[in-house]
Amino acid sequence: MREQHNLSQSELAVRLDVSNGFIGQAESSRSPTKYNLNHLNQLAIIFDCSIKDFIPEKPFK
C-alpha cells in the first residue's frame, strides 16, 4: 500500500514516528518486526482506509 501511494520508507517512517529501519524490517518477511495495532490505526488514517485492510481474512497457518 505504501508503494501504491508513492511513499518512500523514509516518508512513511516520519508519518508513523518510527525509524527508517523499522519500516524496512516490518516490510521484510524475514524479520520478526511487525506493525502493532497503533501502527495499523495510523496507517489506516494515512492511507484513508479501514484497519481491516491490513488484517488477513483468514489466519495464517
C-alpha distance matrix in Angstrom:
0.0 3.8 5.4 5.0 6.3 8.7 8.9 11.0 11.4 14.5 13.3 10.9 14.0 16.2 14.4 14.5 17.9 17.5 18.4 16.5 17.8 16.3 12.7 13.8 15.7 13.1 10.9 14.2 15.6 19.0 18.8 19.8 17.8 15.1 13.8 16.5 16.7 17.1 13.9 12.1 14.1 13.3 9.5 10.3 12.6 10.4 7.8 11.0 10.3 12.3 12.4 13.2 9.7 9.3 12.9 14.2 16.9 19.4 20.3 19.9 23.3
3.8 0.0 3.8 5.5 5.3 6.4 5.4 7.3 7.9 10.8 9.6 7.6 10.8 13.0 11.7 12.2 15.3 14.8 15.4 13.3 15.0 14.0 10.3 11.6 14.1 12.1 10.0 13.5 15.8 18.7 18.1 19.4 17.0 14.8 13.5 16.5 17.1 16.8 13.3 12.5 14.5 12.7 9.2 11.2 12.6 9.7 8.2 11.9 12.3 14.6 14.3 15.8 12.8 11.8 15.4 17.1 20.1 22.5 22.8 22.2 25.5
5.4 3.8 0.0 3.8 5.3 4.8 5.8 7.3 8.9 12.0 11.1 10.2 13.3 15.4 14.7 15.5 18.3 17.7 17.6 14.9 16.5 16.2 12.4 12.6 15.5 14.1 11.3 14.2 16.4 19.3 19.3 21.2 19.1 17.4 16.6 19.8 20.7 20.6 17.0 16.1 18.2 16.5 13.0 14.6 16.0 12.9 11.1 14.6 15.0 17.4 17.5 18.6 15.1 14.4 17.9 19.0 21.8 24.0 24.6 23.6 26.7
5.0 5.5 3.8 0.0 3.8 5.5 7.8 10.4 12.3 15.1 13.5 12.4 15.9 17.6 16.1 17.2 20.4 20.2 20.7 18.2 20.0 19.3 15.5 16.1 18.7 16.9 14.1 17.1 18.9 22.0 22.2 23.8 21.8 19.6 18.4 21.2 21.4 21.4 18.1 16.6 18.2 16.8 13.2 13.9 15.3 12.5 9.8 12.7 13.0 15.8 16.6 17.5 13.8 14.1 17.6 18.6 20.9 23.5 24.6 24.2 27.3
6.3 5.3 5.3 3.8 0.0 3.8 5.5 9.0 11.3 13.3 11.0 10.3 14.1 15.0 13.3 15.0 18.1 18.5 19.3 17.2 19.5 18.8 15.1 16.4 19.2 17.4 15.3 18.6 20.8 23.8 23.3 24.7 22.2 20.0 18.2 20.8 20.8 20.1 17.0 15.9 16.9 14.9 11.7 12.5 13.0 9.8 7.7 10.8 12.1 15.3 16.3 17.9 14.6 15.0 18.7 20.3 22.7 25.5 26.5 26.3 29.6
8.7 6.4 4.8 5.5 3.8 0.0 3.8 6.6 9.7 11.5 9.6 10.0 13.5 14.4 13.7 15.7 18.2 18.4 18.4 15.8 18.2 18.3 14.7 15.4 18.7 17.6 15.3 18.3 20.9 23.5 23.1 25.0 22.5 20.8 19.5 22.4 23.0 22.1 18.7 18.2 19.5 17.1 14.1 15.6 15.9 12.3 11.0 14.3 15.8 18.9 19.5 21.1 17.9 17.7 21.4 22.9 25.5 28.1 28.8 28.1 31.3
8.9 5.4 5.8 7.8 5.5 3.8 0.0 3.8 6.6 8.0 5.9 6.4 9.8 10.7 10.3 12.2 14.5 14.7 14.7 12.3 15.1 15.0 11.6 12.9 16.2 15.1 13.5 16.6 19.6 21.9 21.0 22.7 19.9 18.4 16.9 19.8 20.6 19.4 15.9 16.1 17.4 14.7 12.0 14.3 14.3 10.6 10.4 13.9 15.6 18.4 18.4 20.5 17.7 16.8 20.5 22.5 25.5 27.9 28.1 27.4 30.6
11.0 7.3 7.3 10.4 9.0 6.6 3.8 0.0 3.8 5.2 5.1 6.3 8.5 10.0 10.9 12.4 13.9 13.3 12.5 9.5 12.1 12.9 9.7 10.4 14.0 13.8 12.2 14.9 18.2 20.0 19.1 21.1 18.4 17.6 16.7 19.9 21.3 20.1 16.5 17.2 19.0 16.2 13.8 16.7 16.9 13.3 13.5 17.2 18.6 21.0 20.5 22.6 19.8 18.4 21.9 23.7 27.0 29.0 28.8 27.7 30.7
11.4 7.9 8.9 12.3 11.3 9.7 6.6 3.8 0.0 3.8 5.5 5.2 6.0 8.7 10.0 10.4 11.7 10.3 9.2 6.1 8.6 9.1 6.1 7.0 10.5 10.5 9.5 12.2 15.7 17.2 15.8 17.7 14.8 14.3 13.7 17.0 18.9 17.8 14.1 15.4 17.5 14.9 12.7 16.1 16.7 13.5 14.1 17.8 18.9 20.7 19.5 21.6 19.2 17.1 20.3 22.3 25.8 27.5 26.8 25.6 28.5
14.5 10.8 12.0 15.1 13.3 11.5 8.0 5.2 3.8 0.0 3.8 5.5 5.0 6.3 8.8 9.9 10.1 9.3 7.9 5.3 8.8 9.9 8.0 9.4 12.6 13.0 12.9 15.3 18.9 20.0 18.2 19.9 16.7 16.6 15.6 18.5 20.3 18.6 15.2 17.1 18.7 15.6 14.2 17.7 17.5 14.2 15.6 19.2 20.7 22.7 21.5 24.1 22.0 20.0 23.2 25.5 28.9 30.7 30.0 28.8 31.8
13.3 9.6 11.1 13.5 11.0 9.6 5.9 5.1 5.5 3.8 0.0 3.8 5.4 5.3 6.5 8.8 9.8 10.2 10.2 8.5 12.1 12.3 10.0 12.1 15.1 14.7 14.4 17.4 20.8 22.4 20.6 22.0 18.6 17.7 16.1 18.6 19.8 17.8 14.5 16.0 17.0 13.6 12.3 15.4 14.7 11.2 12.9 16.2 18.2 20.5 19.8 22.6 20.5 19.0 22.5 25.1 28.3 30.4 30.1 29.4 32.6
10.9 7.6 10.2 12.4 10.3 10.0 6.4 6.3 5.2 5.5 3.8 0.0 3.8 5.4 5.1 6.1 8.3 8.5 9.3 8.2 11.2 10.3 7.6 10.5 13.0 11.8 11.8 15.2 18.3 20.2 18.3 19.2 15.8 14.4 12.5 15.0 16.1 14.3 10.9 12.3 13.6 10.4 8.9 12.3 12.1 8.9 10.5 14.0 15.5 17.4 16.3 19.1 17.2 15.5 18.9 21.6 24.8 26.9 26.5 25.9 29.2
14.0 10.8 13.3 15.9 14.1 13.5 9.8 8.5 6.0 5.0 5.4 3.8 0.0 3.8 5.5 5.1 5.7 5.0 5.6 5.4 8.5 7.7 6.3 9.5 11.6 11.0 12.0 14.9 18.2 19.4 17.0 17.7 14.1 13.4 11.8 14.1 15.8 13.8 10.6 13.0 14.4 11.3 10.7 14.4 14.2 11.6 13.7 16.9 18.3 19.7 18.0 20.9 19.4 17.2 20.2 23.0 26.4 28.1 27.2 26.5 29.6
16.2 13.0 15.4 17.6 15.0 14.4 10.7 10.0 8.7 6.3 5.3 5.4 3.8 0.0 3.8 5.5 4.9 6.5 7.6 8.1 11.6 11.1 10.1 13.2 15.3 14.7 15.7 18.7 22.0 23.2 20.7 21.3 17.6 16.8 14.7 16.4 17.6 14.9 12.3 14.8 15.4 11.8 11.9 15.3 14.1 11.5 14.3 17.1 19.1 20.8 19.5 22.8 21.4 19.6 22.8 25.8 29.0 31.0 30.3 29.8 33.0
14.4 11.7 14.7 16.1 13.3 13.7 10.3 10.9 10.0 8.8 6.5 5.1 5.5 3.8 0.0 3.8 5.5 8.0 10.2 10.8 13.9 12.6 11.1 14.5 16.4 14.9 15.9 19.2 22.1 23.9 21.4 21.7 18.0 16.4 13.7 15.0 15.4 12.7 10.2 12.3 12.2 8.5 8.8 11.9 10.4 7.9 11.1 13.5 15.7 17.4 16.3 19.8 18.6 17.2 20.4 23.6 26.6 28.9 28.5 28.4 31.8
14.5 12.2 15.5 17.2 15.0 15.7 12.2 12.4 10.4 9.9 8.8 6.1 5.1 5.5 3.8 0.0 3.8 5.5 8.7 10.0 12.4 10.1 9.3 13.0 14.1 12.4 14.0 17.3 19.9 21.5 18.8 18.5 14.8 13.2 10.3 11.4 12.2 9.5 6.9 9.7 10.2 6.9 7.7 11.1 10.5 9.0 11.9 14.3 15.6 16.5 14.7 18.1 17.4 15.4 18.2 21.5 24.6 26.6 25.8 25.7 29.1
17.9 15.3 18.3 20.4 18.1 18.2 14.5 13.9 11.7 10.1 9.8 8.3 5.7 4.9 5.5 3.8 0.0 3.8 7.0 9.4 11.8 10.1 10.4 13.9 14.9 13.9 16.0 18.8 21.7 22.7 19.6 19.4 15.5 14.8 12.4 13.2 14.4 11.4 9.6 12.9 13.3 10.1 11.5 14.8 13.9 12.4 15.6 17.9 19.4 20.2 18.2 21.6 21.1 18.9 21.5 24.8 27.9 29.7 28.6 28.3 31.5
17.5 14.8 17.7 20.2 18.5 18.4 14.7 13.3 10.3 9.3 10.2 8.5 5.0 6.5 8.0 5.5 3.8 0.0 3.8 6.7 8.3 6.4 7.6 10.8 11.4 11.0 13.4 15.7 18.7 19.3 16.1 16.1 12.3 12.1 10.6 12.0 14.2 11.9 9.6 13.0 14.3 11.7 12.3 16.0 15.9 14.3 16.8 19.6 20.5 21.1 18.8 21.7 21.0 18.3 20.7 23.7 27.1 28.5 27.0 26.3 29.2
18.4 15.4 17.6 20.7 19.3 18.4 14.7 12.5 9.2 7.9 10.2 9.3 5.6 7.6 10.2 8.7 7.0 3.8 0.0 3.8 5.3 5.2 6.9 9.1 10.0 10.9 12.9 14.7 18.0 18.1 15.1 15.8 12.3 13.1 12.5 14.6 17.2 15.4 12.7 15.8 17.6 15.1 15.0 18.8 18.9 16.8 19.0 22.1 23.0 23.9 21.6 24.3 23.2 20.3 22.7 25.3 28.9 30.1 28.5 27.3 30.0
16.5 13.3 14.9 18.2 17.2 15.8 12.3 9.5 6.1 5.3 8.5 8.2 5.4 8.1 10.8 10.0 9.4 6.7 3.8 0.0 3.8 5.4 5.4 6.6 8.8 10.1 11.1 12.8 16.4 16.7 14.3 15.8 12.7 13.4 13.3 16.1 18.7 17.3 14.1 16.6 18.7 16.1 15.2 19.0 19.3 16.7 18.3 21.7 22.7 23.9 21.9 24.3 22.6 19.9 22.5 24.8 28.4 29.6 28.3 26.8 29.5
17.8 15.0 16.5 20.0 19.5 18.2 15.1 12.1 8.6 8.8 12.1 11.2 8.5 11.6 13.9 12.4 11.8 8.3 5.3 3.8 0.0 3.8 5.5 5.1 6.1 8.5 10.0 10.6 14.1 13.7 11.2 12.9 10.2 11.8 12.7 15.6 18.8 17.9 14.9 17.3 19.9 17.9 16.9 20.6 21.5 19.2 20.5 24.0 24.4 25.1 22.7 24.8 23.3 20.1 22.3 24.2 28.0 28.7 26.9 25.1 27.4
16.3 14.0 16.2 19.3 18.8 18.3 15.0 12.9 9.1 9.9 12.3 10.3 7.7 11.1 12.6 10.1 10.1 6.4 5.2 5.4 3.8 0.0 3.8 5.5 5.1 6.0 8.5 9.9 12.9 13.1 10.0 10.8 7.4 8.5 9.0 11.8 15.0 14.3 11.4 13.9 16.6 14.9 14.1 17.8 18.9 17.1 18.5 21.7 21.8 22.2 19.5 21.6 20.5 17.2 19.1 21.3 25.0 25.8 24.0 22.5 25.0
12.7 10.3 12.4 15.5 15.1 14.7 11.6 9.7 6.1 8.0 10.0 7.6 6.3 10.1 11.1 9.3 10.4 7.6 6.9 5.4 5.5 3.8 0.0 3.8 5.4 5.1 6.2 8.6 11.9 13.0 10.8 12.0 8.9 8.7 8.7 12.1 14.8 14.3 10.7 12.4 15.3 13.5 11.8 15.5 16.8 14.6 15.4 18.9 19.0 19.8 17.5 19.5 17.9 14.8 17.3 19.4 23.1 24.2 22.9 21.5 24.3
13.8 11.6 12.6 16.1 16.4 15.4 12.9 10.4 7.0 9.4 12.1 10.5 9.5 13.2 14.5 13.0 13.9 10.8 9.1 6.6 5.1 5.5 3.8 0.0 3.8 5.5 5.2 6.3 10.0 10.6 9.0 11.4 9.2 9.9 11.2 14.8 17.7 17.7 14.2 15.5 18.6 17.1 15.1 18.5 20.1 17.7 18.1 21.7 21.6 22.4 20.2 21.7 19.7 16.6 18.9 20.3 24.1 24.8 23.4 21.4 23.8
15.7 14.1 15.5 18.7 19.2 18.7 16.2 14.0 10.5 12.6 15.1 13.0 11.6 15.3 16.4 14.1 14.9 11.4 10.0 8.8 6.1 5.1 5.4 3.8 0.0 3.8 5.4 5.1 8.1 8.1 5.6 7.7 5.7 7.4 9.7 13.1 16.4 16.9 13.8 15.2 18.6 17.6 15.9 19.2 21.2 19.4 19.8 23.2 22.6 22.8 20.1 21.4 19.9 16.4 17.9 19.3 23.1 23.3 21.4 19.3 21.4
13.1 12.1 14.1 16.9 17.4 17.6 15.1 13.8 10.5 13.0 14.7 11.8 11.0 14.7 14.9 12.4 13.9 11.0 10.9 10.1 8.5 6.0 5.1 5.5 3.8 0.0 3.8 5.5 7.8 9.2 6.9 7.6 5.0 4.5 6.3 10.0 13.1 13.9 10.7 11.6 15.2 14.6 12.8 15.8 18.1 16.7 16.9 20.0 19.2 19.1 16.4 17.6 16.2 12.7 14.2 15.9 19.6 20.2 18.5 16.8 19.4
10.9 10.0 11.3 14.1 15.3 15.3 13.5 12.2 9.5 12.9 14.4 11.8 12.0 15.7 15.9 14.0 16.0 13.4 12.9 11.1 10.0 8.5 6.2 5.2 5.4 3.8 0.0 3.8 6.5 8.9 8.1 9.9 8.4 7.6 9.1 12.9 15.4 16.3 12.9 13.0 16.6 15.9 13.3 16.1 18.5 16.7 16.2 19.5 18.6 19.0 16.8 17.6 15.5 12.3 14.2 15.3 19.0 19.7 18.5 16.6 19.2
14.2 13.5 14.2 17.1 18.6 18.3 16.6 14.9 12.2 15.3 17.4 15.2 14.9 18.7 19.2 17.3 18.8 15.7 14.7 12.8 10.6 9.9 8.6 6.3 5.1 5.5 3.8 0.0 3.8 5.3 5.5 8.4 8.2 8.8 11.4 15.0 17.9 19.1 16.0 16.2 19.9 19.5 17.0 19.7 22.3 20.5 19.9 23.3 22.2 22.3 19.9 20.3 18.4 15.1 16.4 16.8 20.5 20.5 18.9 16.3 18.3
15.6 15.8 16.4 18.9 20.8 20.9 19.6 18.2 15.7 18.9 20.8 18.3 18.2 22.0 22.1 19.9 21.7 18.7 18.0 16.4 14.1 12.9 11.9 10.0 8.1 7.8 6.5 3.8 0.0 3.8 5.6 7.8 9.1 9.4 12.4 15.5 18.3 20.2 17.4 17.1 20.9 21.1 18.6 20.9 23.9 22.5 21.6 24.6 23.0 22.6 20.2 19.9 18.2 14.9 15.3 15.0 18.6 18.0 16.2 13.2 14.8
19.0 18.7 19.3 22.0 23.8 23.5 21.9 20.0 17.2 20.0 22.4 20.2 19.4 23.2 23.9 21.5 22.7 19.3 18.1 16.7 13.7 13.1 13.0 10.6 8.1 9.2 8.9 5.3 3.8 0.0 3.8 6.8 8.9 10.7 14.2 17.1 20.3 22.0 19.4 19.7 23.4 23.5 21.4 23.9 26.7 25.3 24.7 27.8 26.4 26.0 23.3 23.2 21.7 18.3 18.6 18.4 21.8 20.9 18.6 15.5 16.4
18.8 18.1 19.3 22.2 23.3 23.1 21.0 19.1 15.8 18.2 20.6 18.3 17.0 20.7 21.4 18.8 19.6 16.1 15.1 14.3 11.2 10.0 10.8 9.0 5.6 6.9 8.1 5.5 5.6 3.8 0.0 3.8 5.4 7.9 11.5 14.3 17.7 19.2 16.7 17.5 21.2 21.1 19.5 22.3 24.8 23.5 23.5 26.6 25.3 24.8 21.9 22.3 21.2 17.5 17.9 18.4 22.1 21.4 18.9 16.2 17.6
19.8 19.4 21.2 23.8 24.7 25.0 22.7 21.1 17.7 19.9 22.0 19.2 17.7 21.3 21.7 18.5 19.4 16.1 15.8 15.8 12.9 10.8 12.0 11.4 7.7 7.6 9.9 8.4 7.8 6.8 3.8 0.0 3.8 6.3 10.0 11.9 15.5 17.2 15.4 16.2 19.7 20.2 19.0 21.6 24.2 23.5 23.7 26.4 24.9 23.9 20.6 21.0 20.5 16.7 16.6 17.4 20.8 20.0 17.1 14.8 16.2
17.8 17.0 19.1 21.8 22.2 22.5 19.9 18.4 14.8 16.7 18.6 15.8 14.1 17.6 18.0 14.8 15.5 12.3 12.3 12.7 10.2 7.4 8.9 9.2 5.7 5.0 8.4 8.2 9.1 8.9 5.4 3.8 0.0 3.8 7.1 9.3 13.0 14.2 12.1 13.5 16.9 16.9 15.9 18.8 21.1 20.3 20.9 23.6 22.5 21.8 18.5 19.6 19.0 15.3 15.8 17.3 20.9 20.8 18.2 16.5 18.5
15.1 14.8 17.4 19.6 20.0 20.8 18.4 17.6 14.3 16.6 17.7 14.4 13.4 16.8 16.4 13.2 14.8 12.1 13.1 13.4 11.8 8.5 8.7 9.9 7.4 4.5 7.6 8.8 9.4 10.7 7.9 6.3 3.8 0.0 3.8 6.5 9.9 11.4 9.3 10.0 13.5 13.9 12.8 15.4 17.9 17.4 17.8 20.3 19.0 18.1 14.8 15.8 15.4 11.6 12.2 14.1 17.7 17.9 15.8 14.5 17.2
13.8 13.5 16.6 18.4 18.2 19.5 16.9 16.7 13.7 15.6 16.1 12.5 11.8 14.7 13.7 10.3 12.4 10.6 12.5 13.3 12.7 9.0 8.7 11.2 9.7 6.3 9.1 11.4 12.4 14.2 11.5 10.0 7.1 3.8 0.0 3.8 6.8 7.9 5.5 6.4 9.8 10.2 9.5 12.1 14.4 14.2 14.9 17.2 16.1 15.1 11.8 13.5 13.4 9.8 11.0 13.7 17.2 18.1 16.4 16.0 19.1
16.5 16.5 19.8 21.2 20.8 22.4 19.8 19.9 17.0 18.5 18.6 15.0 14.1 16.4 15.0 11.4 13.2 12.0 14.6 16.1 15.6 11.8 12.1 14.8 13.1 10.0 12.9 15.0 15.5 17.1 14.3 11.9 9.3 6.5 3.8 0.0 3.8 5.5 5.2 6.3 8.7 10.0 10.5 12.4 14.5 15.2 16.3 17.9 16.6 15.0 11.4 13.2 14.2 11.0 11.3 14.5 17.4 18.3 16.5 16.7 19.8
16.7 17.1 20.7 21.4 20.8 23.0 20.6 21.3 18.9 20.3 19.8 16.1 15.8 17.6 15.4 12.2 14.4 14.2 17.2 18.7 18.8 15.0 14.8 17.7 16.4 13.1 15.4 17.9 18.3 20.3 17.7 15.5 13.0 9.9 6.8 3.8 0.0 3.8 5.4 5.0 6.1 8.6 9.6 10.5 12.5 14.1 15.1 15.9 14.5 12.4 8.8 10.9 12.6 10.1 10.3 13.9 16.2 17.6 16.4 17.4 20.7
17.1 16.8 20.6 21.4 20.1 22.1 19.4 20.1 17.8 18.6 17.8 14.3 13.8 14.9 12.7 9.5 11.4 11.9 15.4 17.3 17.9 14.3 14.3 17.7 16.9 13.9 16.3 19.1 20.2 22.0 19.2 17.2 14.2 11.4 7.9 5.5 3.8 0.0 3.8 5.4 5.1 6.3 8.6 9.9 10.8 12.4 14.3 15.1 14.5 13.1 10.0 13.1 14.4 12.2 13.3 17.0 19.4 21.2 20.1 21.0 24.3
13.9 13.3 17.0 18.1 17.0 18.7 15.9 16.5 14.1 15.2 14.5 10.9 10.6 12.3 10.2 6.9 9.6 9.6 12.7 14.1 14.9 11.4 10.7 14.2 13.8 10.7 12.9 16.0 17.4 19.4 16.7 15.4 12.1 9.3 5.5 5.2 5.4 3.8 0.0 3.8 5.4 5.1 6.0 8.6 9.9 10.3 12.0 13.7 13.3 12.7 9.7 12.8 13.0 10.5 12.4 16.0 18.9 20.7 19.7 20.1 23.5
12.1 12.5 16.1 16.6 15.9 18.2 16.1 17.2 15.4 17.1 16.0 12.3 13.0 14.8 12.3 9.7 12.9 13.0 15.8 16.6 17.3 13.9 12.4 15.5 15.2 11.6 13.0 16.2 17.1 19.7 17.5 16.2 13.5 10.0 6.4 6.3 5.0 5.4 3.8 0.0 3.8 5.4 4.9 6.1 8.7 9.7 10.3 11.6 10.4 9.2 6.1 9.0 9.3 7.1 9.1 12.8 15.4 17.6 17.1 17.9 21.5
14.1 14.5 18.2 18.2 16.9 19.5 17.4 19.0 17.5 18.7 17.0 13.6 14.4 15.4 12.2 10.2 13.3 14.3 17.6 18.7 19.9 16.6 15.3 18.6 18.6 15.2 16.6 19.9 20.9 23.4 21.2 19.7 16.9 13.5 9.8 8.7 6.1 5.1 5.4 3.8 0.0 3.8 5.4 5.1 6.5 8.8 10.1 10.2 9.5 8.3 5.9 9.5 10.6 9.6 11.4 15.2 17.2 19.7 19.5 20.9 24.5
13.3 12.7 16.5 16.8 14.9 17.1 14.7 16.2 14.9 15.6 13.6 10.4 11.3 11.8 8.5 6.9 10.1 11.7 15.1 16.1 17.9 14.9 13.5 17.1 17.6 14.6 15.9 19.5 21.1 23.5 21.1 20.2 16.9 13.9 10.2 10.0 8.6 6.3 5.1 5.4 3.8 0.0 3.8 5.4 5.1 6.2 8.6 9.6 10.2 10.3 8.7 12.4 12.5 11.4 14.0 17.7 20.1 22.6 22.4 23.2 26.9
9.5 9.2 13.0 13.2 11.7 14.1 12.0 13.8 12.7 14.2 12.3 8.9 10.7 11.9 8.8 7.7 11.5 12.3 15.0 15.2 16.9 14.1 11.8 15.1 15.9 12.8 13.3 17.0 18.6 21.4 19.5 19.0 15.9 12.8 9.5 10.5 9.6 8.6 6.0 4.9 5.4 3.8 0.0 3.8 5.3 4.9 6.0 8.1 8.2 9.0 7.7 11.0 10.0 8.9 12.1 15.4 18.0 20.7 20.7 21.3 25.0
10.3 11.2 14.6 13.9 12.5 15.6 14.3 16.7 16.1 17.7 15.4 12.3 14.4 15.3 11.9 11.1 14.8 16.0 18.8 19.0 20.6 17.8 15.5 18.5 19.2 15.8 16.1 19.7 20.9 23.9 22.3 21.6 18.8 15.4 12.1 12.4 10.5 9.9 8.6 6.1 5.1 5.4 3.8 0.0 3.8 5.5 5.3 5.5 4.9 5.5 5.2 8.6 8.1 8.4 11.3 14.7 16.6 19.6 20.3 21.5 25.2
12.6 12.6 16.0 15.3 13.0 15.9 14.3 16.9 16.7 17.5 14.7 12.1 14.2 14.1 10.4 10.5 13.9 15.9 18.9 19.3 21.5 18.9 16.8 20.1 21.2 18.1 18.5 22.3 23.9 26.7 24.8 24.2 21.1 17.9 14.4 14.5 12.5 10.8 9.9 8.7 6.5 5.1 5.3 3.8 0.0 3.8 5.6 5.0 6.7 8.1 8.5 12.1 11.7 12.1 15.1 18.5 20.3 23.4 24.0 25.2 28.9
10.4 9.7 12.9 12.5 9.8 12.3 10.6 13.3 13.5 14.2 11.2 8.9 11.6 11.5 7.9 9.0 12.4 14.3 16.8 16.7 19.2 17.1 14.6 17.7 19.4 16.7 16.7 20.5 22.5 25.3 23.5 23.5 20.3 17.4 14.2 15.2 14.1 12.4 10.3 9.7 8.8 6.2 4.9 5.5 3.8 0.0 3.8 5.6 8.0 10.4 10.7 14.0 12.7 12.7 16.2 19.3 21.5 24.5 25.0 25.7 29.4
7.8 8.2 11.1 9.8 7.7 11.0 10.4 13.5 14.1 15.6 12.9 10.5 13.7 14.3 11.1 11.9 15.6 16.8 19.0 18.3 20.5 18.5 15.4 18.1 19.8 16.9 16.2 19.9 21.6 24.7 23.5 23.7 20.9 17.8 14.9 16.3 15.1 14.3 12.0 10.3 10.1 8.6 6.0 5.3 5.6 3.8 0.0 3.8 5.6 8.7 9.8 12.3 10.2 11.0 14.6 17.2 19.3 22.5 23.4 24.1 27.8
11.0 11.9 14.6 12.7 10.8 14.3 13.9 17.2 17.8 19.2 16.2 14.0 16.9 17.1 13.5 14.3 17.9 19.6 22.1 21.7 24.0 21.7 18.9 21.7 23.2 20.0 19.5 23.3 24.6 27.8 26.6 26.4 23.6 20.3 17.2 17.9 15.9 15.1 13.7 11.6 10.2 9.6 8.1 5.5 5.0 5.6 3.8 0.0 3.8 7.1 9.4 11.8 10.5 12.2 15.3 18.0 19.4 22.9 24.2 25.5 29.2
10.3 12.3 15.0 13.0 12.1 15.8 15.6 18.6 18.9 20.7 18.2 15.5 18.3 19.1 15.7 15.6 19.4 20.5 23.0 22.7 24.4 21.8 19.0 21.6 22.6 19.2 18.6 22.2 23.0 26.4 25.3 24.9 22.5 19.0 16.1 16.6 14.5 14.5 13.3 10.4 9.5 10.2 8.2 4.9 6.7 8.0 5.6 3.8 0.0 3.8 6.6 8.3 7.0 9.3 12.1 14.6 15.7 19.3 20.8 22.3 26.0
12.3 14.6 17.4 15.8 15.3 18.9 18.4 21.0 20.7 22.7 20.5 17.4 19.7 20.8 17.4 16.5 20.2 21.1 23.9 23.9 25.1 22.2 19.8 22.4 22.8 19.1 19.0 22.3 22.6 26.0 24.8 23.9 21.8 18.1 15.1 15.0 12.4 13.1 12.7 9.2 8.3 10.3 9.0 5.5 8.1 10.4 8.7 7.1 3.8 0.0 3.8 5.1 5.5 7.9 9.7 12.5 13.2 16.7 18.2 20.1 23.8
12.4 14.3 17.5 16.6 16.3 19.5 18.4 20.5 19.5 21.5 19.8 16.3 18.0 19.5 16.3 14.7 18.2 18.8 21.6 21.9 22.7 19.5 17.5 20.2 20.1 16.4 16.8 19.9 20.2 23.3 21.9 20.6 18.5 14.8 11.8 11.4 8.8 10.0 9.7 6.1 5.9 8.7 7.7 5.2 8.5 10.7 9.8 9.4 6.6 3.8 0.0 3.8 5.3 5.8 7.3 10.7 12.1 15.1 15.9 17.7 21.4
13.2 15.8 18.6 17.5 17.9 21.1 20.5 22.6 21.6 24.1 22.6 19.1 20.9 22.8 19.8 18.1 21.6 21.7 24.3 24.3 24.8 21.6 19.5 21.7 21.4 17.6 17.6 20.3 19.9 23.2 22.3 21.0 19.6 15.8 13.5 13.2 10.9 13.1 12.8 9.0 9.5 12.4 11.0 8.6 12.1 14.0 12.3 11.8 8.3 5.1 3.8 0.0 3.8 5.3 5.2 7.9 8.5 11.8 13.1 15.3 19.0
9.7 12.8 15.1 13.8 14.6 17.9 17.7 19.8 19.2 22.0 20.5 17.2 19.4 21.4 18.6 17.4 21.1 21.0 23.2 22.6 23.3 20.5 17.9 19.7 19.9 16.2 15.5 18.4 18.2 21.7 21.2 20.5 19.0 15.4 13.4 14.2 12.6 14.4 13.0 9.3 10.6 12.5 10.0 8.1 11.7 12.7 10.2 10.5 7.0 5.5 5.3 3.8 0.0 3.8 5.7 7.7 9.1 12.5 14.0 15.4 19.1
9.3 11.8 14.4 14.1 15.0 17.7 16.8 18.4 17.1 20.0 19.0 15.5 17.2 19.6 17.2 15.4 18.9 18.3 20.3 19.9 20.1 17.2 14.8 16.6 16.4 12.7 12.3 15.1 14.9 18.3 17.5 16.7 15.3 11.6 9.8 11.0 10.1 12.2 10.5 7.1 9.6 11.4 8.9 8.4 12.1 12.7 11.0 12.2 9.3 7.9 5.8 5.3 3.8 0.0 3.8 6.6 9.4 12.0 12.5 13.3 17.1
12.9 15.4 17.9 17.6 18.7 21.4 20.5 21.9 20.3 23.2 22.5 18.9 20.2 22.8 20.4 18.2 21.5 20.7 22.7 22.5 22.3 19.1 17.3 18.9 17.9 14.2 14.2 16.4 15.3 18.6 17.9 16.6 15.8 12.2 11.0 11.3 10.3 13.3 12.4 9.1 11.4 14.0 12.1 11.3 15.1 16.2 14.6 15.3 12.1 9.7 7.3 5.2 5.7 3.8 0.0 3.8 6.5 8.6 9.0 10.5 14.2
14.2 17.1 19.0 18.6 20.3 22.9 22.5 23.7 22.3 25.5 25.1 21.6 23.0 25.8 23.6 21.5 24.8 23.7 25.3 24.8 24.2 21.3 19.4 20.3 19.3 15.9 15.3 16.8 15.0 18.4 18.4 17.4 17.3 14.1 13.7 14.5 13.9 17.0 16.0 12.8 15.2 17.7 15.4 14.7 18.5 19.3 17.2 18.0 14.6 12.5 10.7 7.9 7.7 6.6 3.8 0.0 3.8 5.4 6.5 8.0 11.6
16.9 20.1 21.8 20.9 22.7 25.5 25.5 27.0 25.8 28.9 28.3 24.8 26.4 29.0 26.6 24.6 27.9 27.1 28.9 28.4 28.0 25.0 23.1 24.1 23.1 19.6 19.0 20.5 18.6 21.8 22.1 20.8 20.9 17.7 17.2 17.4 16.2 19.4 18.9 15.4 17.2 20.1 18.0 16.6 20.3 21.5 19.3 19.4 15.7 13.2 12.1 8.5 9.1 9.4 6.5 3.8 0.0 3.8 6.8 9.4 12.4
19.4 22.5 24.0 23.5 25.5 28.1 27.9 29.0 27.5 30.7 30.4 26.9 28.1 31.0 28.9 26.6 29.7 28.5 30.1 29.6 28.7 25.8 24.2 24.8 23.3 20.2 19.7 20.5 18.0 20.9 21.4 20.0 20.8 17.9 18.1 18.3 17.6 21.2 20.7 17.6 19.7 22.6 20.7 19.6 23.4 24.5 22.5 22.9 19.3 16.7 15.1 11.8 12.5 12.0 8.6 5.4 3.8 0.0 3.8 6.6 9.1
20.3 22.8 24.6 24.6 26.5 28.8 28.1 28.8 26.8 30.0 30.1 26.5 27.2 30.3 28.5 25.8 28.6 27.0 28.5 28.3 26.9 24.0 22.9 23.4 21.4 18.5 18.5 18.9 16.2 18.6 18.9 17.1 18.2 15.8 16.4 16.5 16.4 20.1 19.7 17.1 19.5 22.4 20.7 20.3 24.0 25.0 23.4 24.2 20.8 18.2 15.9 13.1 14.0 12.5 9.0 6.5 6.8 3.8 0.0 3.8 6.4
19.9 22.2 23.6 24.2 26.3 28.1 27.4 27.7 25.6 28.8 29.4 25.9 26.5 29.8 28.4 25.7 28.3 26.3 27.3 26.8 25.1 22.5 21.5 21.4 19.3 16.8 16.6 16.3 13.2 15.5 16.2 14.8 16.5 14.5 16.0 16.7 17.4 21.0 20.1 17.9 20.9 23.2 21.3 21.5 25.2 25.7 24.1 25.5 22.3 20.1 17.7 15.3 15.4 13.3 10.5 8.0 9.4 6.6 3.8 0.0 3.8
23.3 25.5 26.7 27.3 29.6 31.3 30.6 30.7 28.5 31.8 32.6 29.2 29.6 33.0 31.8 29.1 31.5 29.2 30.0 29.5 27.4 25.0 24.3 23.8 21.4 19.4 19.2 18.3 14.8 16.4 17.6 16.2 18.5 17.2 19.1 19.8 20.7 24.3 23.5 21.5 24.5 26.9 25.0 25.2 28.9 29.4 27.8 29.2 26.0 23.8 21.4 19.0 19.1 17.1 14.2 11.6 12.4 9.1 6.4 3.8 0.0
